[in-house]
């Protein structure tokens, strides 16, 4: 989970989000990580959808 912690920390620092308290850090990592994964999967899904429909 170290990689997720680094990615979330970079995201927090980039967008200027208030740092979570140590007790809430794990929950914030899971929440922001899930949102980032959802965005990446959505983007990839849109690309695959577009490529399949353009290939017709």
N, C-alpha and C positions, 0 to 999 in steps of 0.2 A: 504494500500500500504506500510505500515511500514515493513511487512515481506519481500516484494520484495526489499525494500531499504537495509535491512540487508543482504539479500542473495547477492545482487549486490556488496555491500561494501566488503563483504567477498571475492567475486570473484576478485574484483579489487585489494585488498590487497594481495591475494594469488599469483596472476600472475604479480604483480608489474606494473600494468597499471597506467598511470598518472591519478590523481584524476580530474574529470571534474569540471569545474567552477560551481558555484551555479546556474547560468542561464541555463546551459546545463545538470544539474544533472537529471532532470525528463526525458529528452530525452535519456540520457545514461541508466537510469534505465529501460526504456521501451525496448530499443534496446538489451541490454545485457540480460534482462529477457526473451525476445522473443527468443533469440538464445539459452539460457539455456533450455527453455521449448521445443524448437524444438529438441534439442539433447536428452532430456529425452524421448520425444514421439518417436523419431527415434529408440532409444535403446529398448524401450518397444515393438515397432512394430517388430523389428528384433527378439526379444525373442518370441513373439507370433507366428511369421512366422516360426521360427525354431521349436518350440514345435509342431505346427500343422503338419509340414512336417515330423517330426520324429515320430509322433504318427500314421502314416499311416501303 
